[in-house]
Amino acid sequence: MVERDLAAIARALDDEAVPAWVLDRPAFDHNVQHVAELLARGRPGLTLRLASKSLRVPALIQRVLDFGPPYRGVMCFAAAEAAGLFAAGIDDLLLAYPVSRRSDLETIRGLHDAGCDLKVMVDDAAQVTLLAAALAGTDRPLPVVVDLDASLRVFGLHLGVRRSPVRQPEDAVALFEACADTGGALRPVGVMAYEAQVAGLADNSPHTKSKNVPIRAVRTMSVRAIHSRRQAVRAALEAAGFGVELFNGGGSGSLDTTPFDPAVTEVTAGSAFFCPHLFDHYQHVHFEPAAFIALAVTRASDPGFVTCAGGGYIASGAAGPDRLPEVAWPPGLSLVAAEGAGEVQTPVTGKGVMPGLGDLVLLRHAKAGEVAERFAHMVIVEGGAVVERAPTYRGLGVHLY
């Protein structure tokens, strides 16, 4: 992002209440086009399912889907979210995390009965039992997808996320059989395998310079291993007589590798469209920063320091400096190491011209959609002006966990 664009965004927010969550719409649209081109070069005809957790603004989710191919469908992360998206007119939903509470099971049954194109994830026979009970008496089976572990296990180490116990082809076959044996309540239709240690782990980060080379080695081994595992699972399911209508994989950070796995029928991305700062540090995928947090300067304690109201938007994951927001504008500013991003105030320091009282500072969050839980809407800027205020899930009253 060139400096003059960020200055224009700051000027466009002169009359906005801050702190505010802000979108540079041309940069967002650029990323949508760029991801489509990546897929077209990697594997023409492959579809992309949008990861809603990385956006959490229904109007923007719809904007991506309206682009057309390769975008088709949404991967959501909570039953209440699926209900909210369906109410907003967004269908073809994959609920990518298993549910166990009665309220969520009732929501799933309600969506299914209402005709929602909803697929639900399982990775355990106990989840199959719960879903089958919730769908008892349905006039059409609920489509179910099995979550396949995509972590790398070598030398006694577990590299990746703690996600699914389904690791071998026979595990997947057993769950497909359990779903098929529910008296018509459930129908197994596919598999998902998310290689987090490839898609979600930066391999060129200034925060972990000593680890970048080992991370690249893990990435290379993981790509080879998960491609082999997906293909073995697909072959085993087909040999057992099951059709695999959907095989989902990957994320924004693996758009350079997942499309080349012949077992995969669709990939997923979400963070690519906002490009939070963690995505600045991948060797082979690059996106345009599009989402910012605007804070106002409210005090100046010492020369070379100003303090902004708000700003304590820390990303999830293992705590570390890479989880803090970064100053994007004015240039040359950074957080104060001893304070970081604070609950009610955030000091910044640096060289050059310091902003004055009431001036804005723009931050970039470490991750994409999480900051939506702090704001009721996203302020959308284009051509140096605010063009829309799009409600977030929070603004629409969609309460998640």
ChimeraX attribute file (.defattr): number of C-alpha atoms within 10 A of each C-alpha:
attribute: neighborCount
match mode: 1-to-1
recipient: residues
	/A:1	10
	/A:2	6
	/A:3	11
	/A:4	10
	/A:5	14
	/A:6	20
	/A:7	17
	/A:8	15
	/A:9	25
	/A:10	23
	/A:11	15
	/A:12	18
	/A:13	20
	/A:14	14
	/A:15	8
	/A:16	12
	/A:17	10
	/A:18	15
	/A:19	19
	/A:20	22
	/A:21	24
	/A:22	24
	/A:23	24
	/A:24	23
	/A:25	21
	/A:26	15
	/A:27	20
	/A:28	22
	/A:29	17
	/A:30	16
	/A:31	23
	/A:32	21
	/A:33	14
	/A:34	17
	/A:35	22
	/A:36	21
	/A:37	14
	/A:38	15
	/A:39	21
	/A:40	16
	/A:41	12
	/A:42	16
	/A:43	15
	/A:44	13
	/A:45	13
	/A:46	18
	/A:47	23
	/A:48	28
	/A:49	24
	/A:50	27
	/A:51	25
	/A:52	25
	/A:53	19
	/A:54	23
	/A:55	23
	/A:56	26
	/A:57	24
	/A:58	20
	/A:59	17
	/A:60	19
	/A:61	20
	/A:62	16
	/A:63	13
	/A:64	21
	/A:65	20
	/A:66	11
	/A:67	14
	/A:68	11
	/A:69	14
	/A:70	21
	/A:71	22
	/A:72	20
	/A:73	23
	/A:74	28
	/A:75	25
	/A:76	23
	/A:77	20
	/A:78	20
	/A:79	24
	/A:80	18
	/A:81	20
	/A:82	27
	/A:83	20
	/A:84	18
	/A:85	24
	/A:86	19
	/A:87	12
	/A:88	12
	/A:89	10
	/A:90	20
	/A:91	18
	/A:92	17
	/A:93	24
	/A:94	25
	/A:95	23
	/A:96	21
	/A:97	16
	/A:98	21
	/A:99	20
	/A:100	12
	/A:101	9
	/A:102	12
	/A:103	12
	/A:104	16
	/A:105	19
	/A:106	15
	/A:107	16
	/A:108	26
	/A:109	19
	/A:110	15
	/A:111	18
	/A:112	19
	/A:113	14
	/A:114	10
	/A:115	11
	/A:116	20
	/A:117	16
	/A:118	23
	/A:119	21
	/A:120	24
	/A:121	22
	/A:122	27
	/A:123	23
	/A:124	19
	/A:125	15
	/A:126	12
	/A:127	16
	/A:128	25
	/A:129	15
	/A:130	15
	/A:131	27
	/A:132	24
	/A:133	14
	/A:134	19
	/A:135	24
	/A:136	15
	/A:137	12
	/A:138	16
	/A:139	10
	/A:140	14
	/A:141	20
	/A:142	25
	/A:143	19
	/A:144	25
	/A:145	30
	/A:146	27
	/A:147	28
	/A:148	28
	/A:149	23
	/A:150	30
	/A:151	23
	/A:152	22
	/A:153	12
	/A:154	10
	/A:155	6
	/A:156	6
	/A:157	8
	/A:158	11
	/A:159	18
	/A:160	20
	/A:161	15
	/A:162	11
	/A:163	16
	/A:164	16
	/A:165	13
	/A:166	21
	/A:167	17
	/A:168	15
	/A:169	18
	/A:170	15
	/A:171	17
	/A:172	25
	/A:173	22
	/A:174	16
	/A:175	22
	/A:176	26
	/A:177	17
	/A:178	19
	/A:179	29
	/A:180	19
	/A:181	14
	/A:182	18
	/A:183	13
	/A:184	17
	/A:185	22
	/A:186	26
	/A:187	22
	/A:188	26
	/A:189	21
	/A:190	24
	/A:191	27
	/A:192	23
	/A:193	25
	/A:194	25
	/A:195	29
	/A:196	23
	/A:197	23
	/A:198	30
	/A:199	22
	/A:200	20
	/A:201	22
	/A:202	22
	/A:203	25
	/A:204	21
	/A:205	18
	/A:206	12
	/A:207	13
	/A:208	13
	/A:209	10
	/A:210	11
	/A:211	13
	/A:212	19
	/A:213	13
	/A:214	11
	/A:215	18
	/A:216	19
	/A:217	11
	/A:218	19
	/A:219	23
	/A:220	13
	/A:221	14
	/A:222	22
	/A:223	21
	/A:224	12
	/A:225	16
	/A:226	22
	/A:227	21
	/A:228	14
	/A:229	20
	/A:230	26
	/A:231	16
	/A:232	16
	/A:233	21
	/A:234	22
	/A:235	16
	/A:236	17
	/A:237	22
	/A:238	13
	/A:239	11
	/A:240	14
	/A:241	10
	/A:242	18
	/A:243	13
	/A:244	17
	/A:245	12
	/A:246	16
	/A:247	21
	/A:248	27
	/A:249	31
	/A:250	26
	/A:251	26
	/A:252	24
	/A:253	28
	/A:254	26
	/A:255	23
	/A:256	17
	/A:257	18
	/A:258	29
	/A:259	26
	/A:260	14
	/A:261	17
	/A:262	13
	/A:263	22
	/A:264	23
	/A:265	19
	/A:266	22
	/A:267	27
	/A:268	26
	/A:269	24
	/A:270	25
	/A:271	25
	/A:272	27
	/A:273	28
	/A:274	29
	/A:275	27
	/A:276	25
	/A:277	22
	/A:278	23
	/A:279	27
	/A:280	17
	/A:281	18
	/A:282	20
	/A:283	13
	/A:284	12
	/A:285	16
	/A:286	17
	/A:287	22
	/A:288	22
	/A:289	23
	/A:290	23
	/A:291	27
	/A:292	30
	/A:293	25
	/A:294	30
	/A:295	25
	/A:296	25
	/A:297	22
	/A:298	17
	/A:299	16
	/A:300	17
	/A:301	9
	/A:302	9
	/A:303	8
	/A:304	15
	/A:305	18
	/A:306	22
	/A:307	24
	/A:308	25
	/A:309	19
	/A:310	20
	/A:311	25
	/A:312	15
	/A:313	22
	/A:314	22
	/A:315	19
	/A:316	12
	/A:317	9
	/A:318	8
	/A:319	10
	/A:320	11
	/A:321	13
	/A:322	20
	/A:323	18
	/A:324	24
	/A:325	27
	/A:326	23
	/A:327	21
	/A:328	22
	/A:329	22
	/A:330	20
	/A:331	17
	/A:332	13
	/A:333	22
	/A:334	19
	/A:335	20
	/A:336	15
	/A:337	11
	/A:338	7
	/A:339	11
	/A:340	20
	/A:341	22
	/A:342	15
	/A:343	12
	/A:344	10
	/A:345	20
	/A:346	22
	/A:347	25
	/A:348	23
	/A:349	19
	/A:350	16
	/A:351	11
	/A:352	11
	/A:353	11
	/A:354	19
	/A:355	19
	/A:356	14
	/A:357	14
	/A:358	13
	/A:359	16
	/A:360	25
	/A:361	25
	/A:362	27
	/A:363	26
	/A:364	26
	/A:365	29
	/A:366	24
	/A:367	24
	/A:368	26
	/A:369	22
	/A:370	17
	/A:371	19
	/A:372	21
	/A:373	16
	/A:374	14
	/A:375	16
	/A:376	19
	/A:377	22
	/A:378	24
	/A:379	24
	/A:380	21
	/A:381	21
	/A:382	17
	/A:383	13
	/A:384	16
	/A:385	15
	/A:386	21
	/A:387	13
	/A:388	14
	/A:389	16
	/A:390	18
	/A:391	20
	/A:392	23
	/A:393	22
	/A:394	17
	/A:395	17
	/A:396	14
	/A:397	11
	/A:398	14
	/A:399	13
	/A:400	12
	/A:401	7
